[in-house]
Amino acid sequence: MTNDTTTSDTATWVAVGPAGAVGAIHRADDGFRVELYGLRAGRSGTYPSLETAKGAVHKALGPLASRPEFHAH
């Protein structure tokens, strides 16, 4: 699993699961904005930390889903 939380100039992290990209996290002035793709589109929000945003993406995938990898872009 890639959890690139140390790159201070990173603005976007793409969440990748077994079926491909499932969403993205974007750095915002007020925290980290979650964007979900596909059937989950429209379920987004802003979170105070990157780790909280990653947890929200994982939770949105459902109870049996594996935690996605997060790739900094």
TAWOVEN-V11731 format. One record per backbone hydrogen bond with DSSP energy under -1.0 kcal/mol. NH is the residue of the N-H (numbers start at 0). CO is the residue of the C=O. If there is no record, write none. Layout:
[[NH | CO] [NH | CO]]
This chain:
[[4 | 2] [9 | 6] [12 | 24] [13 | 70] [14 | 22] [15 | 68] [16 | 19] [19 | 16] [21 | 14] [22 | 14] [23 | 34] [24 | 12] [25 | 32] [26 | 10] [27 | 30] [30 | 27] [31 | 46] [32 | 25] [33 | 44] [34 | 23] [36 | 21] [39 | 36] [40 | 37] [42 | 39] [43 | 41] [46 | 31] [52 | 48] [53 | 49] [54 | 50] [55 | 51] [56 | 52] [57 | 53] [58 | 54] [59 | 55] [61 | 58] [64 | 61] [68 | 15] [69 | 1] [70 | 13] [72 | 11]]
